[in-house]
């Protein structure tokens, strides 16, 4: 009886909420405000999923249509603008799409590529703002780890702010340890300590890397740092990162690893 009462209460709450959000979404659509429409439909499907079935179904169908529109706009901007000499225009186009289609996968990709375009346009500070916006607006995005990596590299290479670089490498691993490029961030965290001479911390982080990411393409490099430290203790025995045959470490790290 209690369960039945709770379900009835949820139904009473969800139906008027879903109806109100649907009307707001329709009004936004008629006004040409796709951003507000998308937000209202998203709220409807997430906060009132037990509303009138037909309304919830129509909301989900419309959300799918919007996501397809957003993807097409993203691909068009990627093709038409992301070429040498047009990077700033590309960033502006990506930013516009992200604002028009919030809460879509395309919006996440647009913010990420807006940052990338600004990097290529030699505007690292502006790129930083785009990447930071992605982390703030979409903390559950699959792009979260690689975006943290971009920010960490910015602070490490451009600002020489190693504490901030450590913060972003660690944020990626702590927030999304199973996410794409999380292994790259864990490896780079250890490498950051190696390059700054903190071999004890390097050893700890690379041991963690080897344990948590045994299938990573970067495993050989992490293992080499551990072996060098085990052989020589905490003394500085080489400058920079020890090298293994093949691609330079920096190039390998930029490519990222696979779990």
Secondary structure, DSSP 4 states (H G I P E B T S, - for coil): -HHHHHHHHHHHHHHHHHHHHHHHHHHHHHTT-HHHHHHHHHHHHHH-TTS-HHHHHHHHHHHHHHHHHHHHHHHHHHHHH-STT-HHHHHHHHHHHHHHTTTSHHHHHHHHHHHHHHHHTT-HHHHHHHHHHHHHH-TT-TTHHHHHHHHHHIIIIIS--HHHHHHHHHHHHHH-TTSTTHHHHHHHHHHHHHHTT-HHHHHHHHHHHHHH-TT-TTHHHHHHHHHHHHHHTTS--SSSPPP-SSS-HHHHHHH----
